[in-house]
C-alpha cells in the first residue's frame, strides 16, 4: 500500500471529511512521527508495533568489487519492531486455526 492508497482508504472510512483534509491528517501523522524519530523519541502504537532509533557503531567493511577494506561510520537508523497482535494477524489472516503451511507439514 502506498501513502496515496492509505489516504484513499481513510477517505472511504470517513465520508464526512474531505479527501484534502484526510491527506492533511495523514501527512501530519507521518510528519509528527518523523520529527519524533529525529529527536530520538520512541513511538509505540499498541497492537501495531514500535519505532525507535538505534545507533549502529562504526565498523570495517569491504568493497565487494575490489575486496578493499572500508571504514563505515557510525550512524543512527530507524528500527521497527512489530507488535504481537499484528504479528498474529499477518501469520493467520483468516483468524482461524494455524497457518496452512503448518497444517500441511503436520499431515
C-alpha positions in Angstrom: 0.0 0.0 0.0 1.3 3.5 -0.9 0.7 6.7 1.0 -1.9 7.7 -1.6 -3.6 4.3 -1.1 -3.7 4.9 2.6 -5.3 8.3 2.1 -7.9 6.8 -0.2 -8.7 4.1 2.4 -9.1 6.6 5.2 -11.2 8.9 3.0 -13.5 5.9 2.3 -13.9 5.3 6.0 -14.6 8.9 6.8 -17.0 10.3 4.2 -17.8 13.3 6.4 -14.2 14.5 6.0 -13.0 15.8 2.6 -10.2 13.9 0.8 -8.0 17.0 1.0 -8.5 17.2 4.8 -7.8 13.4 5.0 -4.5 14.0 3.2 -3.6 16.7 5.7 -4.3 14.4 8.6 -2.2 11.5 7.2 0.7 13.9 6.3 0.5 15.4 9.8 0.8 12.0 11.4 3.8 11.0 9.3 5.5 14.3 9.9 5.0 14.0 13.6 6.4 10.5 13.6 9.4 11.6 11.6 10.1 14.6 13.9 9.8 12.4 17.0 12.3 9.9 15.5 14.7 12.7 14.5 14.7 13.8 18.2 15.4 10.2 19.3 12.0 9.5 20.8 10.4 6.1 20.7 6.9 5.7 19.1 4.6 3.0 20.3 1.3 2.2 18.6 -0.4 -0.5 20.6 -1.4 -3.6 18.6 0.8 -2.4 15.7 4.4 -2.0 16.8 7.0 0.4 17.9 9.5 2.7 16.1 12.8 3.7 17.6 16.2 5.0 16.5 19.1 2.7 17.0 22.8 3.6 16.9 24.9 1.5 14.5 28.5 1.5 15.7 31.3 2.4 13.3 32.8 -0.8 11.7 35.0 -2.1 9.0 33.5 -3.3 5.8 34.7 -4.5 2.4 34.2 -3.1 -1.1 32.6 -6.1 -2.8 34.2 -5.3 -6.2 37.8 -4.8 -5.0 37.8 -6.6 -1.6 39.4 -3.4 -0.2 38.7 -2.6 3.5 36.5 0.4 4.0 35.6 2.3 7.2 31.8 2.6 7.7 31.0 5.5 10.1 28.6 5.2 13.0 25.0 6.2 12.2 21.5 6.4 13.6 19.0 4.3 11.8 15.2 3.9 12.3 14.1 0.5 13.6 10.6 -1.0 13.6 9.5 -3.8 15.9 6.2 -5.4 15.0 3.6 -5.8 17.8 2.3 -9.2 18.9 -1.3 -8.6 17.7 -0.1 -7.5 14.2 2.3 -10.4 14.0 -0.5 -12.8 14.8 -2.9 -11.2 12.3 -0.3 -11.4 9.5 0.6 -15.0 10.4 -3.1 -16.0 10.4 -5.1 -13.6 8.2 -8.3 -15.7 8.3 -8.5 -15.6 12.1 -8.9 -19.4 12.3 -6.5 -22.1 13.3 -2.9 -22.5 12.5 -1.5 -21.3 9.1 -2.0 -23.5 6.1 1.7 -24.4 5.7 1.9 -25.7 9.3 -1.2 -27.8 8.7 0.3 -29.3 5.5 3.6 -30.3 7.2 1.7 -31.9 10.1 -0.1 -34.3 7.9 
